Each structure stands twice: as structure tokens, then as C-alpha cells.
């Protein structure tokens, strides 16, 4: 009976560690995806601004 409890405790600890590790990895991937989207959005806005500036300069 004690062996079963000890095994159960060890399994719970292992599951918690794996879960925590997986959660951290998921958070890291989400943050990386968010940063990539923000950078892409900034790049698109910069391109649009430069194209607008280019058109304005051509009119001058």
C-alpha cells in the first residue's frame, strides 16, 4: 500500500513537471508568434508609409 502511494506521488510530480514545462513552451511559442505578427505589421505600415511618401515626392 505504501509503495502504491509513493508511486502515485512520484507520478503526480512527474505529470506536474511535464505539464509546467509544456505550459512554458506553449507560452514561449505564443509570445514568439505575437512578436512576429507585430514585426510584420510594423513592416507593412512602414512599407505603406514609404509608398505614400514616394507618391508625395513624385507630385512635388
C-alpha positions, 0 to 999 in steps of 0.5 A: 500500500505504501509503495502504491502511494509513493508511486502515485506521488512520484507520478503526480510530480512527474505529470506536474513537471511535464505539464509546467514545462509544456505550459512554458513552451506553449507560452514561449511559442505564443509570445514568439508568434505575437512578436512576429505578427507585430514585426510584420505589421510594423513592416507593412505600415512602414512599407505603406508609409514609404509608398505614400511618401514616394507618391508625395515626392513624385507630385512635388 
